Amino acid sequence: MRNLLSLLATFATGPVLACDLALALAVDVSGSVDSREYRIQMDGLAAGLRDPIVSEALVRGQAQLMLVQWTGASRQQVTIPWTRIDSFDALETFAATVAEDPRVWRNFSTAIGEALETTMGAFDTVADCKRHLIDLSGDGISNEGVEPVQLHRDLRARGITVNAIAIEESEPDLTAYFFENVIVGEGAFVVSASGFLDYPERIRKKLLREVTQQTASLK
């Protein structure tokens, strides 16, 4: 009994685990996304975070998660600030907040570059995390503001990787555009969704791929 109490005390007073991953989820809320499609994105993202493998990896890695809604120039907003995922309760609270997050804008353009720029600046407060990653979803090419490729040098300098999910509802070549202009960093990739109905399963698989490295590094 004494040994058990000693072991529990060691866990209780041991060092706080370092953050393995800071993951910013940047969701497209431009005018091409209707209310039903917005709901599909948010519910699908929440479900993906609740996937057993994803949630376990995020908790074990003491991840920091943040949600950004973005659309046209000067219209990007952090709607859920950095949240430390240090327990399954914390993960569930974050996922539930994502599902309930009210839409900020409805009828504006697509400024991917400014979405990346705004999100990039938020990583200053999670500099202690080993990996910095932006997970951007979108259903169209950038048509306003700074071009996303112009942010690549700064993103590389800060050690931030950008992955993307291309929702090809009305842009059949969007995956190629994202590959050439949006993603950046070691191992960066694009996942294609044929439409919004395909989004939930594709974002789940995307999250699984993004946390696989994290899970492996903690074994």
Buried (B, 14 or more C-beta within 10 A) or exposed (E): EEEEEEEEEEEEEEEEEEBBBBBBBBBBBBBBBEEEBBBBBBBBBBBBBBBEEBBBBBBBBBBBBBBBBBBBBEBBEBBBEBBBBBEEEBBBEBBEBBBEBEBEBEEBBBBBBBBBBBBBEBBEEBEEBEBBBBBBBBBBBBEBBBEBBEBBEBBBEBEBBBBBBBBBBEBEEBBEBBBEBBBBBEEBBBBBBEEBBBBBEBBBBBBBEBBEBBBEBEE
